[in-house]
Amino acid sequence: MADATTHIVRAALRPKLYRDIEIPSDRSLYDLAEAIVRAYAFDLDHAFGFFPKLTGHIYDAKPRYELFADMGEGGDSLSVRKTTVVQAFPKVGTAMIFLFDYGDEWRFRVEVLALGEREPRKRYPRVVASVGKAPPQYPDPDEDFDEED
């Protein structure tokens, strides 16, 4: 729906570990990736992509949107900088895997929960709900992170 001015998306690592983010619909997928990474207190220091295939070998998904496309190395991937949120996520219920860091493979399930309207004097993107404790981006190999937290 192209006339909605904001998208409210859930970026979940697990069912009880997620962040709901409201972002203007006309912002880029790069901006959405940055908002997700920031919501989990990660650094945006790795390549990433959005894949519409939610399970299995997600790299076969089409269309897929990858930072590599913006760097001239994406093959048949589409740009994350030129693709808007509303183009990639056109309606409520649309979901993709946001893969951050191809080495560590942080996989966030991103789904559109609702469409909204921009409010004056609000800063976007913004976290509107936060459930669960975010894991460290670079866990100490000598410590176990309790995945149920």
Backbone as CSV, one residue per row, in Angstrom:
resi,resn,N_x,N_y,N_z,CA_x,CA_y,CA_z,C_x,C_y,C_z
1,MET,0.863,-1.184,0.000,0.000,0.000,0.000,0.896,1.229,0.000
2,ALA,0.956,1.929,-1.121,1.912,3.004,-1.308,1.536,4.290,-0.586
3,ASP,0.300,4.447,-0.103,-0.080,5.704,0.519,0.163,5.748,2.022
4,ALA,0.537,4.651,2.649,0.873,4.663,4.072,2.177,5.429,4.241
5,THR,2.270,6.218,5.262,3.489,7.004,5.414,4.501,6.358,6.345
6,THR,4.070,5.386,7.149,5.042,4.644,7.949,4.720,3.155,7.896
7,HIS,5.748,2.384,8.114,5.624,0.938,8.266,6.038,0.598,9.693
8,ILE,5.271,-0.237,10.343,5.668,-0.763,11.643,6.038,-2.217,11.403
9,VAL,7.318,-2.517,11.623,7.830,-3.855,11.348,8.352,-4.479,12.628
10,ARG,8.250,-5.791,12.690,8.840,-6.551,13.794,10.096,-7.226,13.266
11,ALA,11.207,-6.987,13.929,12.473,-7.629,13.597,12.795,-8.589,14.742
12,ALA,12.597,-9.893,14.496,12.701,-10.891,15.555,13.861,-11.848,15.320
13,LEU,14.642,-12.066,16.369,15.645,-13.124,16.338,15.019,-14.445,16.758
14,ARG,14.063,-14.372,17.671,13.292,-15.518,18.155,11.907,-14.995,18.513
15,PRO,10.941,-15.896,18.743,9.583,-15.424,19.045,9.497,-14.467,20.239
16,LYS,10.313,-14.677,21.259,10.248,-13.803,22.436,11.443,-12.854,22.518
17,LEU,12.046,-12.580,21.364,13.154,-11.642,21.273,12.982,-10.837,19.990
18,TYR,12.398,-9.653,20.144,12.120,-8.835,18.968,12.100,-7.353,19.301
19,ARG,12.171,-6.569,18.230,12.021,-5.123,18.301,11.008,-4.725,17.234
20,ASP,10.026,-3.918,17.639,9.079,-3.344,16.683,9.568,-1.940,16.364
21,ILE,9.692,-1.670,15.083,10.283,-0.417,14.613,9.314,0.267,13.674
22,GLU,9.114,1.558,13.871,8.308,2.351,12.943,9.269,3.186,12.111
23,ILE,9.101,3.096,10.793,9.998,3.766,9.858,9.161,4.362,8.729
24,PRO,9.506,5.542,8.241,8.786,6.087,7.086,8.858,5.117,5.904
25,SER,7.735,4.952,5.237,7.621,3.984,4.142,8.529,4.300,2.968
26,ASP,8.884,5.581,2.817,9.711,5.977,1.683,11.209,5.910,1.976
27,ARG,11.581,5.443,3.151,12.998,5.276,3.479,13.525,4.014,2.813
28,SER,14.834,3.937,2.679,15.454,2.813,1.973,15.584,1.585,2.869
29,LEU,15.812,0.445,2.227,16.104,-0.776,2.981,17.404,-0.626,3.774
30,TYR,18.318,0.185,3.275,19.531,0.461,4.036,19.167,1.127,5.366
31,ASP,18.254,2.093,5.318,17.804,2.767,6.540,17.122,1.791,7.493
32,LEU,16.331,0.859,6.946,15.681,-0.146,7.780,16.729,-1.055,8.431
33,ALA,17.714,-1.482,7.659,18.787,-2.318,8.208,19.506,-1.590,9.337
34,GLU,19.794,-0.334,9.118,20.467,0.468,10.143,19.613,0.568,11.411
35,ALA,18.302,0.736,11.247,17.395,0.827,12.401,17.336,-0.494,13.168
36,ILE,17.306,-1.612,12.448,17.269,-2.926,13.104,18.560,-3.157,13.886
37,VAL,19.672,-2.926,13.252,20.971,-3.142,13.884,21.098,-2.245,15.121
38,ARG,20.697,-0.991,15.016,20.765,-0.059,16.143,19.829,-0.508,17.274
39,ALA,18.647,-1.012,16.921,17.683,-1.452,17.942,18.225,-2.605,18.784
40,TYR,19.140,-3.381,18.214,19.771,-4.480,18.948,21.142,-4.087,19.515
41,ALA,21.484,-2.819,19.413,22.766,-2.300,19.908,23.958,-2.980,19.229
42,PHE,23.797,-3.329,17.956,24.879,-3.865,17.148,25.506,-2.699,16.377
43,ASP,26.704,-2.926,15.860,27.351,-1.974,14.965,27.054,-2.390,13.531
44,LEU,26.804,-1.419,12.676,26.542,-1.700,11.261,27.893,-1.812,10.550
45,ASP,28.582,-2.912,10.797,29.950,-3.076,10.305,30.122,-4.308,9.418
46,HIS,29.007,-4.811,8.879,29.061,-5.988,8.010,28.056,-5.833,6.884
47,ALA,28.259,-6.616,5.839,27.306,-6.651,4.736,26.014,-7.315,5.195
48,PHE,24.954,-7.078,4.435,23.642,-7.609,4.811,22.747,-7.701,3.581
49,GLY,21.619,-8.384,3.773,20.637,-8.481,2.709,19.269,-8.823,3.254
50,PHE,18.261,-8.623,2.425,16.875,-8.981,2.728,16.453,-10.051,1.732
51,PHE,15.909,-11.152,2.252,15.574,-12.313,1.432,14.125,-12.734,1.700
52,PRO,13.295,-12.842,0.654,11.892,-13.211,0.862,11.663,-14.675,1.203
53,LYS,12.674,-15.515,1.043,12.542,-16.924,1.423,12.846,-17.021,2.914
54,LEU,11.894,-17.514,3.703,12.013,-17.476,5.153,12.713,-18.682,5.756
55,THR,12.816,-19.769,5.014,13.456,-20.980,5.527,14.335,-21.578,4.435
56,GLY,15.124,-22.539,4.824,15.955,-23.240,3.840,17.075,-22.356,3.322
57,HIS,17.441,-22.590,2.077,18.541,-21.877,1.440,18.021,-20.523,0.955
58,ILE,18.094,-19.518,1.814,17.496,-18.207,1.520,18.171,-17.503,0.353
59,TYR,19.404,-17.885,0.024,20.145,-17.209,-1.043,19.527,-17.438,-2.419
60,ASP,18.644,-18.438,-2.542,17.964,-18.696,-3.802,16.787,-17.752,-4.024
61,ALA,16.450,-16.961,-3.020,15.261,-16.112,-3.058,15.382,-15.019,-4.113
62,LYS,14.241,-14.717,-4.721,14.159,-13.599,-5.661,12.801,-12.935,-5.481
63,PRO,12.715,-11.633,-5.494,13.890,-10.761,-5.540,14.579,-10.725,-4.186
64,ARG,15.863,-10.530,-4.221,16.603,-10.352,-2.970,17.315,-9.003,-3.070
65,TYR,17.536,-8.431,-1.933,18.109,-7.093,-1.860,19.368,-7.189,-1.010
66,GLU,20.520,-6.813,-1.589,21.773,-6.959,-0.852,22.654,-5.723,-1.006
67,LEU,23.387,-5.436,0.054,24.347,-4.341,0.017,25.368,-4.562,-1.086
68,PHE,25.662,-5.815,-1.384,26.614,-6.126,-2.461,26.189,-5.499,-3.787
69,ALA,24.884,-5.406,-4.038,24.403,-4.808,-5.287,24.817,-3.339,-5.366
70,ASP,24.835,-2.661,-4.237,25.240,-1.259,-4.208,26.747,-1.099,-4.372
71,MET,27.472,-2.175,-4.161,28.929,-2.160,-4.291,29.362,-2.713,-5.650
72,GLY,28.392,-3.019,-6.526,28.697,-3.536,-7.849,29.047,-5.007,-7.878
73,GLU,28.722,-5.750,-6.804,29.079,-7.161,-6.718,27.874,-8.054,-6.489
74,GLY,26.678,-7.563,-6.683,25.488,-8.283,-6.251,24.896,-9.273,-7.212
75,GLY,25.496,-9.488,-8.363,24.888,-10.414,-9.321,23.502,-9.950,-9.688
76,ASP,22.491,-10.777,-9.405,21.113,-10.374,-9.728,20.360,-9.844,-8.504
77,SER,21.080,-9.459,-7.453,20.457,-8.834,-6.287,20.105,-7.390,-6.607
78,LEU,19.116,-6.876,-5.910,18.690,-5.495,-6.077,19.281,-4.630,-4.968
79,SER,19.297,-3.336,-5.198,19.915,-2.373,-4.298,19.140,-2.177,-2.992
80,VAL,19.859,-2.116,-1.866,19.223,-1.760,-0.594,19.155,-0.246,-0.436
81,ARG,19.984,0.468,-1.153,19.979,1.931,-1.053,18.911,2.569,-1.940
82,LYS,18.558,1.912,-3.040,17.575,2.474,-3.979,16.174,1.911,-3.785
83,THR,16.038,0.830,-3.047,14.736,0.200,-2.825,14.137,0.748,-1.540
84,THR,12.895,1.209,-1.619,12.232,1.737,-0.431,11.560,0.613,0.362
85,VAL,11.262,0.912,1.599,10.581,-0.050,2.463,9.258,-0.474,1.838
86,VAL,8.485,0.476,1.332,7.181,0.142,0.761,7.314,-0.690,-0.518
87,GLN,8.379,-0.527,-1.265,8.585,-1.346,-2.460,8.861,-2.797,-2.083
88,ALA,9.670,-3.011,-1.068,10.037,-4.376,-0.670,8.992,-5.022,0.230
89,PHE,8.301,-4.207,1.006,7.285,-4.676,1.952,5.971,-3.957,1.638
90,PRO,5.262,-4.357,0.574,4.116,-3.582,0.107,2.866,-3.634,0.982
91,LYS,2.728,-4.650,1.838,1.484,-4.742,2.612,1.727,-5.411,3.958
92,VAL,0.765,-5.259,4.834,0.812,-5.905,6.144,0.931,-7.415,5.933
93,GLY,1.811,-8.031,6.707,2.021,-9.472,6.604,3.211,-9.855,5.749
94,THR,3.698,-8.952,4.920,4.880,-9.246,4.122,6.051,-9.499,5.064
95,ALA,6.796,-10.569,4.812,7.912,-10.923,5.683,9.134,-11.313,4.860
96,MET,10.301,-11.033,5.418,11.578,-11.415,4.811,12.557,-11.748,5.924
97,ILE,13.629,-12.408,5.545,14.755,-12.602,6.436,15.732,-11.458,6.178
98,PHE,16.111,-10.786,7.245,17.185,-9.802,7.190,18.422,-10.524,7.700
99,LEU,19.354,-10.776,6.805,20.595,-11.463,7.150,21.673,-10.409,7.337
100,PHE,22.181,-10.328,8.554,23.228,-9.366,8.880,24.494,-10.135,9.225
101,ASP,25.575,-9.788,8.574,26.884,-10.402,8.809,26.888,-11.823,8.246
102,TYR,27.342,-11.955,7.017,27.330,-13.245,6.335,28.219,-14.285,7.016
103,GLY,29.138,-13.854,7.866,29.964,-14.798,8.617,29.225,-15.361,9.820
104,ASP,28.729,-14.475,10.684,28.010,-14.914,11.882,26.545,-15.243,11.593
105,GLU,26.036,-14.758,10.480,24.668,-15.039,10.021,23.603,-14.730,11.071
106,TRP,23.521,-13.474,11.478,22.400,-13.042,12.307,21.177,-12.988,11.405
107,ARG,20.179,-13.822,11.701,18.959,-13.882,10.881,17.783,-13.333,11.668
108,PHE,17.287,-12.209,11.195,16.126,-11.568,11.786,14.931,-11.810,10.862
109,ARG,13.817,-12.233,11.434,12.588,-12.335,10.644,11.911,-10.973,10.738
110,VAL,11.767,-10.313,9.599,11.184,-8.972,9.547,9.817,-9.076,8.901
111,GLU,8.799,-8.624,9.625,7.424,-8.704,9.126,6.703,-7.389,9.368
112,VAL,5.912,-6.975,8.382,5.111,-5.759,8.524,3.915,-6.063,9.411
113,LEU,3.843,-5.358,10.543,2.726,-5.525,11.475,1.572,-4.584,11.153
114,ALA,1.909,-3.369,10.729,0.878,-2.355,10.500,1.444,-1.238,9.636
115,LEU,0.544,-0.476,9.068,0.893,0.734,8.341,0.356,1.900,9.155
116,GLY,1.077,3.000,9.163,0.656,4.117,9.994,0.854,5.454,9.311
117,GLU,0.670,6.473,10.095,0.831,7.847,9.627,1.943,8.505,10.427
118,ARG,2.708,9.340,9.746,3.745,10.096,10.446,3.097,11.076,11.414
119,GLU,3.734,11.207,12.557,3.268,12.166,13.547,4.251,13.326,13.599
120,PRO,3.722,14.549,13.688,4.636,15.694,13.767,5.503,15.605,15.026
121,ARG,6.706,16.113,14.917,7.660,16.180,16.025,8.108,14.815,16.549
122,LYS,7.866,13.750,15.797,8.393,12.420,16.156,9.614,12.159,15.282
123,ARG,10.602,11.506,15.872,11.809,11.150,15.121,11.688,9.718,14.637
124,TYR,12.025,9.508,13.384,11.957,8.188,12.759,13.317,7.852,12.186
125,PRO,13.622,6.572,12.077,12.887,5.424,12.604,12.946,5.415,14.124
126,ARG,11.990,4.710,14.726,11.941,4.636,16.183,11.489,3.253,16.619
127,VAL,12.012,2.814,17.753,11.610,1.538,18.337,10.338,1.794,19.124
128,VAL,9.263,1.055,18.796,7.987,1.236,19.491,7.700,0.101,20.471
129,ALA,8.458,-0.984,20.393,8.336,-2.083,21.355,9.649,-2.861,21.364
130,SER,10.018,-3.326,22.559,11.246,-4.089,22.722,10.967,-5.231,23.692
131,VAL,11.146,-6.467,23.212,10.893,-7.640,24.043,12.136,-8.524,24.017
132,GLY,12.610,-8.892,25.192,13.770,-9.766,25.312,15.073,-9.009,25.319
133,LYS,16.061,-9.630,25.928,17.398,-9.042,26.022,18.196,-9.392,24.772
134,ALA,18.716,-8.359,24.116,19.503,-8.584,22.902,20.808,-9.290,23.248
135,PRO,21.199,-10.247,22.427,22.493,-10.902,22.651,23.615,-9.951,22.262
136,PRO,24.820,-10.191,22.754,25.941,-9.372,22.297,26.251,-9.698,20.837
137,GLN,26.621,-8.691,20.084,26.961,-8.913,18.678,28.163,-9.840,18.554
138,TYR,29.125,-9.661,19.432,30.327,-10.492,19.422,30.421,-11.188,20.777
139,PRO,29.739,-12.337,20.932,29.744,-13.009,22.230,31.138,-13.471,22.633
140,ASP,31.373,-13.462,23.914,32.606,-14.000,24.457,32.560,-15.509,24.249
141,PRO,33.545,-16.089,23.567,33.493,-17.532,23.287,33.550,-18.391,24.552
142,ASP,33.979,-17.791,25.652,34.062,-18.544,26.905,32.772,-18.477,27.715
143,GLU,31.801,-17.681,27.263,30.535,-17.559,27.980,29.402,-18.087,27.114
144,ASP,28.415,-18.679,27.765,27.216,-19.113,27.055,26.164,-18.028,27.189
145,PHE,25.571,-17.641,26.064,24.457,-16.703,26.114,23.202,-17.538,26.189
146,ASP,22.411,-17.315,27.204,21.179,-18.077,27.379,20.164,-17.647,26.337
147,GLU,19.882,-18.518,25.383,18.989,-18.182,24.275,17.545,-18.019,24.687
148,GLU,17.218,-18.362,25.898,15.845,-18.211,26.350,15.580,-16.839,26.962
149,ASP,16.641,-16.055,27.195,16.478,-14.714,27.780,15.803,-13.781,26.813
